[in-house]
Amino acid sequence: MKQSFFKVKGIIKNDDDQSEDDFSIFIKAIDDRHAVQQVREYLRIQAPNLNGKLIGRVIIHGIEKKKNP
């Protein structure tokens, strides 16, 4: 399967204090749904968390397909 590059933008909304942190990530994926899945998995591991659980919710604002380099 051919993969493409995607730019995924959104916010992480903290459930405790309702604060929001923006993010923008470039990722290589099969399609836009796969890109969102990979971004959520990446943020679950790399973003601030409590016992392996992301503190807050990931809200996707945009997905943009980029041309391959």
Secondary structure in CASP SS format (residue, H / E / C, confidence):
PFRMAT SS
TARGET T0000
AUTHOR 0000-0000-0000
METHOD secondary structure of the structure
MODEL  1
M C 1.00
K C 1.00
Q C 1.00
S E 1.00
F E 1.00
F E 1.00
K E 1.00
V E 1.00
K E 1.00
G E 1.00
I E 1.00
I E 1.00
K E 1.00
N C 1.00
D C 1.00
D C 1.00
D C 1.00
Q C 1.00
S C 1.00
E E 1.00
D E 1.00
D E 1.00
F E 1.00
S E 1.00
I E 1.00
F E 1.00
I E 1.00
K E 1.00
A E 1.00
I C 1.00
D C 1.00
D H 1.00
R H 1.00
H H 1.00
A H 1.00
V H 1.00
Q H 1.00
Q H 1.00
V H 1.00
R H 1.00
E H 1.00
Y H 1.00
L H 1.00
R H 1.00
I H 1.00
Q H 1.00
A C 1.00
P C 1.00
N E 1.00
L E 1.00
N C 1.00
G C 1.00
K E 1.00
L E 1.00
I C 1.00
G C 1.00
R E 1.00
V E 1.00
I E 1.00
I E 1.00
H E 1.00
G E 1.00
I E 1.00
E E 1.00
K E 1.00
K E 1.00
K C 1.00
N C 1.00
P C 1.00
END
